[in-house]
Amino acid sequence: MSAQVETAIFDLLAKVPAGKSISPEEVARAVEPERWRRLLGHVRTVAVNLAKEERLVITRHGKPADPADFRGVYRLKLPAAGEAAEEE
């Protein structure tokens, strides 16, 4: 399931303009349209791992969030040149 979530994240990010983000809900719906809510925790886990590998940036309020310590609503985007996951 992790591979499906990771693929969905990068497929969705490839479809948005550079610098734009996607929501975890979009990822979950892409993987499991009927029962997407049950995947939200798994999407978060995969996103955190990708952010720690610096392949993805988790944002809160439009700013990079620390993947090891964030709460609430978040979005996902590709890192810009020279940008890594930073602490908020």
PyMOL Python script that loads the backbone (N, CA, C, O; Angstrom):
from pymol import cmd

cmd.read_pdbstr("""\
ATOM      1  N   MET A   1       0.814  -1.201   0.000  1.00  0.00           N
ATOM      2  CA  MET A   1       0.000   0.000   0.000  1.00  0.00           C
ATOM      3  C   MET A   1       0.859   1.267   0.000  1.00  0.00           C
ATOM      4  O   MET A   1       0.483   2.270  -0.607  1.00  0.00           O
ATOM      5  N   SER A   2       2.007   1.226   0.676  1.00  0.00           N
ATOM      6  CA  SER A   2       2.885   2.393   0.710  1.00  0.00           C
ATOM      7  C   SER A   2       3.340   2.796  -0.682  1.00  0.00           C
ATOM      8  O   SER A   2       3.419   3.983  -0.997  1.00  0.00           O
ATOM      9  N   ALA A   3       3.640   1.806  -1.514  1.00  0.00           N
ATOM     10  CA  ALA A   3       4.083   2.100  -2.879  1.00  0.00           C
ATOM     11  C   ALA A   3       2.969   2.778  -3.665  1.00  0.00           C
ATOM     12  O   ALA A   3       3.235   3.681  -4.459  1.00  0.00           O
ATOM     13  N   GLN A   4       1.719   2.353  -3.452  1.00  0.00           N
ATOM     14  CA  GLN A   4       0.593   2.977  -4.140  1.00  0.00           C
ATOM     15  C   GLN A   4       0.416   4.423  -3.699  1.00  0.00           C
ATOM     16  O   GLN A   4       0.156   5.302  -4.521  1.00  0.00           O
ATOM     17  N   VAL A   5       0.554   4.664  -2.416  1.00  0.00           N
ATOM     18  CA  VAL A   5       0.409   6.019  -1.885  1.00  0.00           C
ATOM     19  C   VAL A   5       1.527   6.905  -2.415  1.00  0.00           C
ATOM     20  O   VAL A   5       1.273   8.030  -2.845  1.00  0.00           O
ATOM     21  N   GLU A   6       2.751   6.415  -2.389  1.00  0.00           N
ATOM     22  CA  GLU A   6       3.889   7.181  -2.897  1.00  0.00           C
ATOM     23  C   GLU A   6       3.708   7.501  -4.383  1.00  0.00           C
ATOM     24  O   GLU A   6       3.949   8.631  -4.808  1.00  0.00           O
ATOM     25  N   THR A   7       3.291   6.524  -5.161  1.00  0.00           N
ATOM     26  CA  THR A   7       3.049   6.746  -6.592  1.00  0.00           C
ATOM     27  C   THR A   7       1.974   7.801  -6.794  1.00  0.00           C
ATOM     28  O   THR A   7       2.124   8.687  -7.636  1.00  0.00           O
ATOM     29  N   ALA A   8       0.884   7.714  -6.026  1.00  0.00           N
ATOM     30  CA  ALA A   8      -0.200   8.684  -6.142  1.00  0.00           C
ATOM     31  C   ALA A   8       0.283  10.092  -5.800  1.00  0.00           C
ATOM     32  O   ALA A   8      -0.085  11.054  -6.475  1.00  0.00           O
ATOM     33  N   ILE A   9       1.096  10.219  -4.766  1.00  0.00           N
ATOM     34  CA  ILE A   9       1.625  11.533  -4.387  1.00  0.00           C
ATOM     35  C   ILE A   9       2.390  12.150  -5.552  1.00  0.00           C
ATOM     36  O   ILE A   9       2.125  13.287  -5.944  1.00  0.00           O
ATOM     37  N   PHE A  10       3.337  11.401  -6.102  1.00  0.00           N
ATOM     38  CA  PHE A  10       4.163  11.965  -7.168  1.00  0.00           C
ATOM     39  C   PHE A  10       3.406  12.130  -8.484  1.00  0.00           C
ATOM     40  O   PHE A  10       3.714  13.038  -9.256  1.00  0.00           O
ATOM     41  N   ASP A  11       2.422  11.268  -8.756  1.00  0.00           N
ATOM     42  CA  ASP A  11       1.582  11.447  -9.945  1.00  0.00           C
ATOM     43  C   ASP A  11       0.767  12.727  -9.837  1.00  0.00           C
ATOM     44  O   ASP A  11       0.685  13.493 -10.797  1.00  0.00           O
ATOM     45  N   LEU A  12       0.169  12.964  -8.685  1.00  0.00           N
ATOM     46  CA  LEU A  12      -0.623  14.183  -8.488  1.00  0.00           C
ATOM     47  C   LEU A  12       0.248  15.435  -8.522  1.00  0.00           C
ATOM     48  O   LEU A  12      -0.140  16.449  -9.102  1.00  0.00           O
ATOM     49  N   LEU A  13       1.418  15.364  -7.906  1.00  0.00           N
ATOM     50  CA  LEU A  13       2.316  16.527  -7.911  1.00  0.00           C
ATOM     51  C   LEU A  13       2.818  16.844  -9.324  1.00  0.00           C
ATOM     52  O   LEU A  13       3.085  18.002  -9.646  1.00  0.00           O
ATOM     53  N   ALA A  14       2.942  15.823 -10.155  1.00  0.00           N
ATOM     54  CA  ALA A  14       3.377  16.051 -11.540  1.00  0.00           C
ATOM     55  C   ALA A  14       2.321  16.808 -12.342  1.00  0.00           C
ATOM     56  O   ALA A  14       2.640  17.424 -13.359  1.00  0.00           O
ATOM     57  N   LYS A  15       1.081  16.767 -11.896  1.00  0.00           N
ATOM     58  CA  LYS A  15      -0.017  17.405 -12.618  1.00  0.00           C
ATOM     59  C   LYS A  15      -0.280  18.845 -12.186  1.00  0.00           C
ATOM     60  O   LYS A  15      -1.025  19.560 -12.857  1.00  0.00           O
ATOM     61  N   VAL A  16       0.319  19.284 -11.077  1.00  0.00           N
ATOM     62  CA  VAL A  16       0.101  20.656 -10.615  1.00  0.00           C
ATOM     63  C   VAL A  16       1.285  21.529 -11.030  1.00  0.00           C
ATOM     64  O   VAL A  16       2.394  21.024 -11.205  1.00  0.00           O
ATOM     65  N   PRO A  17       1.058  22.833 -11.188  1.00  0.00           N
ATOM     66  CA  PRO A  17       2.163  23.725 -11.547  1.00  0.00           C
ATOM     67  C   PRO A  17       3.276  23.691 -10.496  1.00  0.00           C
ATOM     68  O   PRO A  17       3.027  23.414  -9.323  1.00  0.00           O
ATOM     69  N   ALA A  18       4.484  23.972 -10.925  1.00  0.00           N
ATOM     70  CA  ALA A  18       5.640  23.990 -10.017  1.00  0.00           C
ATOM     71  C   ALA A  18       5.367  24.920  -8.847  1.00  0.00           C
ATOM     72  O   ALA A  18       4.864  26.030  -9.027  1.00  0.00           O
ATOM     73  N   GLY A  19       5.701  24.461  -7.650  1.00  0.00           N
ATOM     74  CA  GLY A  19       5.512  25.262  -6.447  1.00  0.00           C
ATOM     75  C   GLY A  19       4.146  25.116  -5.811  1.00  0.00           C
ATOM     76  O   GLY A  19       3.936  25.590  -4.695  1.00  0.00           O
ATOM     77  N   LYS A  20       3.214  24.472  -6.492  1.00  0.00           N
ATOM     78  CA  LYS A  20       1.873  24.270  -5.936  1.00  0.00           C
ATOM     79  C   LYS A  20       1.841  22.986  -5.127  1.00  0.00           C
ATOM     80  O   LYS A  20       2.714  22.130  -5.270  1.00  0.00           O
ATOM     81  N   SER A  21       0.834  22.856  -4.277  1.00  0.00           N
ATOM     82  CA  SER A  21       0.754  21.702  -3.385  1.00  0.00           C
ATOM     83  C   SER A  21      -0.529  20.921  -3.606  1.00  0.00           C
ATOM     84  O   SER A  21      -1.442  21.360  -4.307  1.00  0.00           O
ATOM     85  N   ILE A  22      -0.568  19.751  -2.987  1.00  0.00           N
ATOM     86  CA  ILE A  22      -1.751  18.899  -3.014  1.00  0.00           C
ATOM     87  C   ILE A  22      -2.128  18.571  -1.570  1.00  0.00           C
ATOM     88  O   ILE A  22      -1.315  18.709  -0.656  1.00  0.00           O
ATOM     89  N   SER A  23      -3.358  18.141  -1.384  1.00  0.00           N
ATOM     90  CA  SER A  23      -3.802  17.784  -0.033  1.00  0.00           C
ATOM     91  C   SER A  23      -3.695  16.271   0.162  1.00  0.00           C
ATOM     92  O   SER A  23      -3.738  15.511  -0.805  1.00  0.00           O
ATOM     93  N   PRO A  24      -3.557  15.848   1.397  1.00  0.00           N
ATOM     94  CA  PRO A  24      -3.543  14.411   1.689  1.00  0.00           C
ATOM     95  C   PRO A  24      -4.843  13.734   1.233  1.00  0.00           C
ATOM     96  O   PRO A  24      -4.835  12.569   0.835  1.00  0.00           O
ATOM     97  N   GLU A  25      -5.948  14.470   1.295  1.00  0.00           N
ATOM     98  CA  GLU A  25      -7.235  13.933   0.855  1.00  0.00           C
ATOM     99  C   GLU A  25      -7.194  13.565  -0.623  1.00  0.00           C
ATOM    100  O   GLU A  25      -7.713  12.520  -1.016  1.00  0.00           O
ATOM    101  N   GLU A  26      -6.579  14.417  -1.450  1.00  0.00           N
ATOM    102  CA  GLU A  26      -6.465  14.124  -2.880  1.00  0.00           C
ATOM    103  C   GLU A  26      -5.708  12.814  -3.110  1.00  0.00           C
ATOM    104  O   GLU A  26      -6.076  12.012  -3.969  1.00  0.00           O
ATOM    105  N   VAL A  27      -4.655  12.617  -2.334  1.00  0.00           N
ATOM    106  CA  VAL A  27      -3.851  11.397  -2.459  1.00  0.00           C
ATOM    107  C   VAL A  27      -4.687  10.179  -2.074  1.00  0.00           C
ATOM    108  O   VAL A  27      -4.722   9.187  -2.802  1.00  0.00           O
ATOM    109  N   ALA A  28      -5.353  10.261  -0.934  1.00  0.00           N
ATOM    110  CA  ALA A  28      -6.170   9.142  -0.460  1.00  0.00           C
ATOM    111  C   ALA A  28      -7.279   8.810  -1.461  1.00  0.00           C
ATOM    112  O   ALA A  28      -7.553   7.638  -1.719  1.00  0.00           O
ATOM    113  N   ARG A  29      -7.911   9.834  -2.020  1.00  0.00           N
ATOM    114  CA  ARG A  29      -8.974   9.603  -3.013  1.00  0.00           C
ATOM    115  C   ARG A  29      -8.432   8.965  -4.286  1.00  0.00           C
ATOM    116  O   ARG A  29      -9.121   8.169  -4.924  1.00  0.00           O
ATOM    117  N   ALA A  30      -7.213   9.307  -4.654  1.00  0.00           N
ATOM    118  CA  ALA A  30      -6.614   8.727  -5.859  1.00  0.00           C
ATOM    119  C   ALA A  30      -6.327   7.238  -5.671  1.00  0.00           C
ATOM    120  O   ALA A  30      -6.431   6.457  -6.617  1.00  0.00           O
ATOM    121  N   VAL A  31      -5.969   6.853  -4.460  1.00  0.00           N
ATOM    122  CA  VAL A  31      -5.641   5.453  -4.173  1.00  0.00           C
ATOM    123  C   VAL A  31      -6.904   4.633  -3.932  1.00  0.00           C
ATOM    124  O   VAL A  31      -7.032   3.523  -4.448  1.00  0.00           O
ATOM    125  N   GLU A  32      -7.825   5.168  -3.158  1.00  0.00           N
ATOM    126  CA  GLU A  32      -9.023   4.428  -2.750  1.00  0.00           C
ATOM    127  C   GLU A  32     -10.232   5.368  -2.788  1.00  0.00           C
ATOM    128  O   GLU A  32     -10.626   5.908  -1.755  1.00  0.00           O
ATOM    129  N   PRO A  33     -10.830   5.568  -3.987  1.00  0.00           N
ATOM    130  CA  PRO A  33     -11.915   6.549  -4.125  1.00  0.00           C
ATOM    131  C   PRO A  33     -13.125   6.300  -3.217  1.00  0.00           C
ATOM    132  O   PRO A  33     -13.753   7.254  -2.757  1.00  0.00           O
ATOM    133  N   GLU A  34     -13.449   5.066  -2.962  1.00  0.00           N
ATOM    134  CA  GLU A  34     -14.640   4.752  -2.175  1.00  0.00           C
ATOM    135  C   GLU A  34     -14.411   4.886  -0.669  1.00  0.00           C
ATOM    136  O   GLU A  34     -15.276   5.381   0.053  1.00  0.00           O
ATOM    137  N   ARG A  35     -13.264   4.450  -0.209  1.00  0.00           N
ATOM    138  CA  ARG A  35     -12.996   4.428   1.243  1.00  0.00           C
ATOM    139  C   ARG A  35     -11.727   5.207   1.562  1.00  0.00           C
ATOM    140  O   ARG A  35     -10.862   4.719   2.289  1.00  0.00           O
ATOM    141  N   TRP A  36     -11.614   6.403   1.027  1.00  0.00           N
ATOM    142  CA  TRP A  36     -10.395   7.195   1.132  1.00  0.00           C
ATOM    143  C   TRP A  36     -10.071   7.644   2.554  1.00  0.00           C
ATOM    144  O   TRP A  36      -8.898   7.794   2.896  1.00  0.00           O
ATOM    145  N   ARG A  37     -11.070   7.856   3.374  1.00  0.00           N
ATOM    146  CA  ARG A  37     -10.822   8.369   4.737  1.00  0.00           C
ATOM    147  C   ARG A  37      -9.942   7.424   5.558  1.00  0.00           C
ATOM    148  O   ARG A  37      -9.134   7.872   6.372  1.00  0.00           O
ATOM    149  N   ARG A  38     -10.103   6.132   5.343  1.00  0.00           N
ATOM    150  CA  ARG A  38      -9.315   5.169   6.128  1.00  0.00           C
ATOM    151  C   ARG A  38      -7.832   5.210   5.765  1.00  0.00           C
ATOM    152  O   ARG A  38      -7.006   4.665   6.497  1.00  0.00           O
ATOM    153  N   LEU A  39      -7.481   5.850   4.644  1.00  0.00           N
ATOM    154  CA  LEU A  39      -6.088   5.928   4.205  1.00  0.00           C
ATOM    155  C   LEU A  39      -5.354   7.171   4.675  1.00  0.00           C
ATOM    156  O   LEU A  39      -4.139   7.264   4.501  1.00  0.00           O
ATOM    157  N   LEU A  40      -6.049   8.116   5.261  1.00  0.00           N
ATOM    158  CA  LEU A  40      -5.413   9.389   5.602  1.00  0.00           C
ATOM    159  C   LEU A  40      -4.215   9.225   6.540  1.00  0.00           C
ATOM    160  O   LEU A  40      -3.208   9.912   6.370  1.00  0.00           O
ATOM    161  N   GLY A  41      -4.304   8.347   7.504  1.00  0.00           N
ATOM    162  CA  GLY A  41      -3.167   8.105   8.403  1.00  0.00           C
ATOM    163  C   GLY A  41      -1.985   7.518   7.664  1.00  0.00           C
ATOM    164  O   GLY A  41      -0.835   7.857   7.943  1.00  0.00           O
ATOM    165  N   HIS A  42      -2.270   6.636   6.723  1.00  0.00           N
ATOM    166  CA  HIS A  42      -1.197   6.011   5.941  1.00  0.00           C
ATOM    167  C   HIS A  42      -0.543   7.045   5.012  1.00  0.00           C
ATOM    168  O   HIS A  42       0.674   7.035   4.826  1.00  0.00           O
ATOM    169  N   VAL A  43      -1.357   7.933   4.433  1.00  0.00           N
ATOM    170  CA  VAL A  43      -0.811   9.000   3.587  1.00  0.00           C
ATOM    171  C   VAL A  43       0.138   9.854   4.412  1.00  0.00           C
ATOM    172  O   VAL A  43       1.219  10.209   3.942  1.00  0.00           O
ATOM    173  N   ARG A  44      -0.247  10.181   5.615  1.00  0.00           N
ATOM    174  CA  ARG A  44       0.606  10.994   6.492  1.00  0.00           C
ATOM    175  C   ARG A  44       1.931  10.286   6.772  1.00  0.00           C
ATOM    176  O   ARG A  44       2.990  10.909   6.700  1.00  0.00           O
ATOM    177  N   THR A  45       1.883   8.997   7.088  1.00  0.00           N
ATOM    178  CA  THR A  45       3.095   8.238   7.374  1.00  0.00           C
ATOM    179  C   THR A  45       4.038   8.221   6.173  1.00  0.00           C
ATOM    180  O   THR A  45       5.242   8.436   6.319  1.00  0.00           O
ATOM    181  N   VAL A  46       3.493   7.967   4.998  1.00  0.00           N
ATOM    182  CA  VAL A  46       4.317   7.945   3.777  1.00  0.00           C
ATOM    183  C   VAL A  46       4.884   9.337   3.513  1.00  0.00           C
ATOM    184  O   VAL A  46       6.056   9.469   3.161  1.00  0.00           O
ATOM    185  N   ALA A  47       4.067  10.374   3.679  1.00  0.00           N
ATOM    186  CA  ALA A  47       4.526  11.753   3.448  1.00  0.00           C
ATOM    187  C   ALA A  47       5.657  12.124   4.404  1.00  0.00           C
ATOM    188  O   ALA A  47       6.633  12.752   3.993  1.00  0.00           O
ATOM    189  N   VAL A  48       5.534  11.745   5.660  1.00  0.00           N
ATOM    190  CA  VAL A  48       6.583  12.039   6.643  1.00  0.00           C
ATOM    191  C   VAL A  48       7.881  11.354   6.236  1.00  0.00           C
ATOM    192  O   VAL A  48       8.945  11.971   6.284  1.00  0.00           O
ATOM    193  N   ASN A  49       7.809  10.105   5.842  1.00  0.00           N
ATOM    194  CA  ASN A  49       9.015   9.382   5.414  1.00  0.00           C
ATOM    195  C   ASN A  49       9.650  10.022   4.187  1.00  0.00           C
ATOM    196  O   ASN A  49      10.873  10.146   4.116  1.00  0.00           O
ATOM    197  N   LEU A  50       8.834  10.429   3.223  1.00  0.00           N
ATOM    198  CA  LEU A  50       9.364  11.085   2.018  1.00  0.00           C
ATOM    199  C   LEU A  50       9.980  12.441   2.369  1.00  0.00           C
ATOM    200  O   LEU A  50      10.995  12.831   1.792  1.00  0.00           O
ATOM    201  N   ALA A  51       9.371  13.153   3.309  1.00  0.00           N
ATOM    202  CA  ALA A  51       9.914  14.449   3.731  1.00  0.00           C
ATOM    203  C   ALA A  51      11.250  14.271   4.440  1.00  0.00           C
ATOM    204  O   ALA A  51      12.166  15.072   4.253  1.00  0.00           O
ATOM    205  N   LYS A  52      11.365  13.231   5.248  1.00  0.00           N
ATOM    206  CA  LYS A  52      12.632  12.964   5.929  1.00  0.00           C
ATOM    207  C   LYS A  52      13.725  12.600   4.935  1.00  0.00           C
ATOM    208  O   LYS A  52      14.903  12.855   5.184  1.00  0.00           O
ATOM    209  N   GLU A  53      13.338  12.000   3.797  1.00  0.00           N
ATOM    210  CA  GLU A  53      14.292  11.684   2.728  1.00  0.00           C
ATOM    211  C   GLU A  53      14.536  12.890   1.819  1.00  0.00           C
ATOM    212  O   GLU A  53      15.324  12.813   0.876  1.00  0.00           O
ATOM    213  N   GLU A  54      13.851  14.013   2.110  1.00  0.00           N
ATOM    214  CA  GLU A  54      13.948  15.263   1.358  1.00  0.00           C
ATOM    215  C   GLU A  54      13.464  15.124  -0.081  1.00  0.00           C
ATOM    216  O   GLU A  54      13.940  15.825  -0.974  1.00  0.00           O
ATOM    217  N   ARG A  55      12.517  14.214  -0.301  1.00  0.00           N
ATOM    218  CA  ARG A  55      11.906  14.041  -1.620  1.00  0.00           C
ATOM    219  C   ARG A  55      10.579  14.786  -1.705  1.00  0.00           C
ATOM    220  O   ARG A  55       9.983  14.879  -2.778  1.00  0.00           O
ATOM    221  N   LEU A  56      10.118  15.313  -0.579  1.00  0.00           N
ATOM    222  CA  LEU A  56       8.820  15.950  -0.474  1.00  0.00           C
ATOM    223  C   LEU A  56       8.897  17.001   0.627  1.00  0.00           C
ATOM    224  O   LEU A  56       9.698  16.878   1.553  1.00  0.00           O
ATOM    225  N   VAL A  57       8.064  18.036   0.526  1.00  0.00           N
ATOM    226  CA  VAL A  57       7.982  19.050   1.579  1.00  0.00           C
ATOM    227  C   VAL A  57       6.561  19.048   2.124  1.00  0.00           C
ATOM    228  O   VAL A  57       5.592  19.123   1.368  1.00  0.00           O
ATOM    229  N   ILE A  58       6.453  18.961   3.423  1.00  0.00           N
ATOM    230  CA  ILE A  58       5.163  19.082   4.098  1.00  0.00           C
ATOM    231  C   ILE A  58       5.028  20.538   4.512  1.00  0.00           C
ATOM    232  O   ILE A  58       5.929  21.100   5.135  1.00  0.00           O
ATOM    233  N   THR A  59       3.895  21.149   4.161  1.00  0.00           N
ATOM    234  CA  THR A  59       3.704  22.557   4.505  1.00  0.00           C
ATOM    235  C   THR A  59       2.496  22.730   5.418  1.00  0.00           C
ATOM    236  O   THR A  59       1.522  21.979   5.360  1.00  0.00           O
ATOM    237  N   ARG A  60       2.603  23.751   6.260  1.00  0.00           N
ATOM    238  CA  ARG A  60       1.493  24.228   7.080  1.00  0.00           C
ATOM    239  C   ARG A  60       1.450  25.733   6.914  1.00  0.00           C
ATOM    240  O   ARG A  60       2.456  26.420   7.091  1.00  0.00           O
ATOM    241  N   HIS A  61       0.295  26.228   6.576  1.00  0.00           N
ATOM    242  CA  HIS A  61       0.128  27.666   6.347  1.00  0.00           C
ATOM    243  C   HIS A  61       1.103  28.176   5.290  1.00  0.00           C
ATOM    244  O   HIS A  61       1.582  29.307   5.369  1.00  0.00           O
ATOM    245  N   GLY A  62       1.391  27.330   4.300  1.00  0.00           N
ATOM    246  CA  GLY A  62       2.256  27.726   3.186  1.00  0.00           C
ATOM    247  C   GLY A  62       3.747  27.694   3.471  1.00  0.00           C
ATOM    248  O   GLY A  62       4.551  28.040   2.606  1.00  0.00           O
ATOM    249  N   LYS A  63       4.123  27.283   4.669  1.00  0.00           N
ATOM    250  CA  LYS A  63       5.542  27.247   5.052  1.00  0.00           C
ATOM    251  C   LYS A  63       5.967  25.812   5.344  1.00  0.00           C
ATOM    252  O   LYS A  63       5.160  25.015   5.824  1.00  0.00           O
ATOM    253  N   PRO A  64       7.228  25.471   5.060  1.00  0.00           N
ATOM    254  CA  PRO A  64       7.698  24.110   5.366  1.00  0.00           C
ATOM    255  C   PRO A  64       7.552  23.789   6.854  1.00  0.00           C
ATOM    256  O   PRO A  64       7.849  24.613   7.719  1.00  0.00           O
ATOM    257  N   ALA A  65       7.091  22.579   7.122  1.00  0.00           N
ATOM    258  CA  ALA A  65       6.925  22.111   8.498  1.00  0.00           C
ATOM    259  C   ALA A  65       7.949  21.024   8.788  1.00  0.00           C
ATOM    260  O   ALA A  65       8.403  20.324   7.883  1.00  0.00           O
ATOM    261  N   ASP A  66       8.298  20.897  10.033  1.00  0.00           N
ATOM    262  CA  ASP A  66       9.200  19.833  10.464  1.00  0.00           C
ATOM    263  C   ASP A  66       8.438  18.510  10.352  1.00  0.00           C
ATOM    264  O   ASP A  66       7.427  18.336  11.032  1.00  0.00           O
ATOM    265  N   PRO A  67       8.896  17.574   9.513  1.00  0.00           N
ATOM    266  CA  PRO A  67       8.151  16.322   9.341  1.00  0.00           C
ATOM    267  C   PRO A  67       8.066  15.484  10.609  1.00  0.00           C
ATOM    268  O   PRO A  67       7.182  14.636  10.731  1.00  0.00           O
ATOM    269  N   ALA A  68       8.960  15.706  11.539  1.00  0.00           N
ATOM    270  CA  ALA A  68       8.949  14.934  12.781  1.00  0.00           C
ATOM    271  C   ALA A  68       8.013  15.539  13.831  1.00  0.00           C
ATOM    272  O   ALA A  68       7.725  14.900  14.843  1.00  0.00           O
ATOM    273  N   ASP A  69       7.536  16.766  13.594  1.00  0.00           N
ATOM    274  CA  ASP A  69       6.764  17.448  14.627  1.00  0.00           C
ATOM    275  C   ASP A  69       5.822  18.483  14.016  1.00  0.00           C
ATOM    276  O   ASP A  69       6.110  19.680  14.043  1.00  0.00           O
ATOM    277  N   PHE A  70       4.701  18.026  13.469  1.00  0.00           N
ATOM    278  CA  PHE A  70       3.693  18.957  12.969  1.00  0.00           C
ATOM    279  C   PHE A  70       2.320  18.383  13.294  1.00  0.00           C
ATOM    280  O   PHE A  70       2.147  17.171  13.426  1.00  0.00           O
ATOM    281  N   ARG A  71       1.359  19.275  13.419  1.00  0.00           N
ATOM    282  CA  ARG A  71      -0.007  18.859  13.717  1.00  0.00           C
ATOM    283  C   ARG A  71      -0.958  19.616  12.816  1.00  0.00           C
ATOM    284  O   ARG A  71      -0.608  20.647  12.241  1.00  0.00           O
ATOM    285  N   GLY A  72      -2.168  19.090  12.702  1.00  0.00           N
ATOM    286  CA  GLY A  72      -3.225  19.797  12.010  1.00  0.00           C
ATOM    287  C   GLY A  72      -3.201  19.620  10.501  1.00  0.00           C
ATOM    288  O   GLY A  72      -2.641  18.662   9.967  1.00  0.00           O
ATOM    289  N   VAL A  73      -3.826  20.574   9.841  1.00  0.00           N
ATOM    290  CA  VAL A  73      -3.978  20.545   8.393  1.00  0.00           C
ATOM    291  C   VAL A  73      -2.622  20.789   7.736  1.00  0.00           C
ATOM    292  O   VAL A  73      -1.881  21.693   8.123  1.00  0.00           O
ATOM    293  N   TYR A  74      -2.313  19.967   6.738  1.00  0.00           N
ATOM    294  CA  TYR A  74      -1.043  20.107   6.035  1.00  0.00           C
ATOM    295  C   TYR A  74      -1.240  19.835   4.556  1.00  0.00           C
ATOM    296  O   TYR A  74      -2.262  19.289   4.139  1.00  0.00           O
ATOM    297  N   ARG A  75      -0.239  20.226   3.764  1.00  0.00           N
ATOM    298  CA  ARG A  75      -0.261  19.993   2.328  1.00  0.00           C
ATOM    299  C   ARG A  75       1.095  19.442   1.923  1.00  0.00           C
ATOM    300  O   ARG A  75       2.050  19.478   2.698  1.00  0.00           O
ATOM    301  N   LEU A  76       1.167  18.935   0.705  1.00  0.00           N
ATOM    302  CA  LEU A  76       2.382  18.305   0.201  1.00  0.00           C
ATOM    303  C   LEU A  76       2.814  18.981  -1.087  1.00  0.00           C
ATOM    304  O   LEU A  76       1.986  19.305  -1.938  1.00  0.00           O
ATOM    305  N   LYS A  77       4.126  19.194  -1.224  1.00  0.00           N
ATOM    306  CA  LYS A  77       4.645  19.746  -2.465  1.00  0.00           C
ATOM    307  C   LYS A  77       6.058  19.231  -2.695  1.00  0.00           C
ATOM    308  O   LYS A  77       6.711  18.713  -1.789  1.00  0.00           O
ATOM    309  N   LEU A  78       6.508  19.388  -3.930  1.00  0.00           N
ATOM    310  CA  LEU A  78       7.866  19.000  -4.256  1.00  0.00           C
ATOM    311  C   LEU A  78       8.817  20.064  -3.756  1.00  0.00           C
ATOM    312  O   LEU A  78       8.472  21.245  -3.749  1.00  0.00           O
ATOM    313  N   PRO A  79      10.015  19.669  -3.335  1.00  0.00           N
ATOM    314  CA  PRO A  79      10.983  20.680  -2.895  1.00  0.00           C
ATOM    315  C   PRO A  79      11.459  21.511  -4.082  1.00  0.00           C
ATOM    316  O   PRO A  79      11.710  20.983  -5.165  1.00  0.00           O
ATOM    317  N   ALA A  80      11.578  22.800  -3.865  1.00  0.00           N
ATOM    318  CA  ALA A  80      12.139  23.685  -4.886  1.00  0.00           C
ATOM    319  C   ALA A  80      13.651  23.493  -4.881  1.00  0.00           C
ATOM    320  O   ALA A  80      14.194  22.886  -3.959  1.00  0.00           O
ATOM    321  N   ALA A  81      14.318  23.992  -5.878  1.00  0.00           N
ATOM    322  CA  ALA A  81      15.775  23.870  -5.926  1.00  0.00           C
ATOM    323  C   ALA A  81      16.389  24.441  -4.650  1.00  0.00           C
ATOM    324  O   ALA A  81      16.190  25.613  -4.331  1.00  0.00           O
ATOM    325  N   GLY A  82      17.124  23.621  -3.934  1.00  0.00           N
ATOM    326  CA  GLY A  82      17.785  24.058  -2.713  1.00  0.00           C
ATOM    327  C   GLY A  82      16.899  24.062  -1.480  1.00  0.00           C
ATOM    328  O   GLY A  82      17.362  24.395  -0.389  1.00  0.00           O
ATOM    329  N   GLU A  83      15.632  23.697  -1.635  1.00  0.00           N
ATOM    330  CA  GLU A  83      14.724  23.682  -0.499  1.00  0.00           C
ATOM    331  C   GLU A  83      14.615  22.273   0.065  1.00  0.00           C
ATOM    332  O   GLU A  83      14.457  21.308  -0.682  1.00  0.00           O
ATOM    333  N   ALA A  84      14.698  22.163   1.353  1.00  0.00           N
ATOM    334  CA  ALA A  84      14.510  20.889   2.038  1.00  0.00           C
ATOM    335  C   ALA A  84      13.466  21.098   3.105  1.00  0.00           C
ATOM    336  O   ALA A  84      13.097  22.236   3.394  1.00  0.00           O
ATOM    337  N   ALA A  85      12.992  20.048   3.685  1.00  0.00           N
ATOM    338  CA  ALA A  85      12.044  20.164   4.771  1.00  0.00           C
ATOM    339  C   ALA A  85      12.734  20.874   5.934  1.00  0.00           C
ATOM    340  O   ALA A  85      13.765  20.425   6.435  1.00  0.00           O
ATOM    341  N   GLU A  86      12.143  21.986   6.348  1.00  0.00           N
ATOM    342  CA  GLU A  86      12.718  22.793   7.420  1.00  0.00           C
ATOM    343  C   GLU A  86      11.746  22.848   8.567  1.00  0.00           C
ATOM    344  O   GLU A  86      10.567  22.523   8.425  1.00  0.00           O
ATOM    345  N   GLU A  87      12.249  23.259   9.692  1.00  0.00           N
ATOM    346  CA  GLU A  87      11.363  23.446  10.829  1.00  0.00           C
ATOM    347  C   GLU A  87      10.569  24.725  10.640  1.00  0.00           C
ATOM    348  O   GLU A  87      11.072  25.708  10.097  1.00  0.00           O
ATOM    349  N   GLU A  88       9.331  24.705  11.091  1.00  0.00           N
ATOM    350  CA  GLU A  88       8.455  25.870  10.957  1.00  0.00           C
ATOM    351  C   GLU A  88       8.837  26.940  11.939  1.00  0.00           C
ATOM    352  O   GLU A  88       8.210  27.999  11.973  1.00  0.00           O
TER     353      GLU A  88
END
""", "prot")
cmd.dss("prot")
cmd.show_as("cartoon", "prot")
cmd.util.cbc("prot")
cmd.orient("prot")
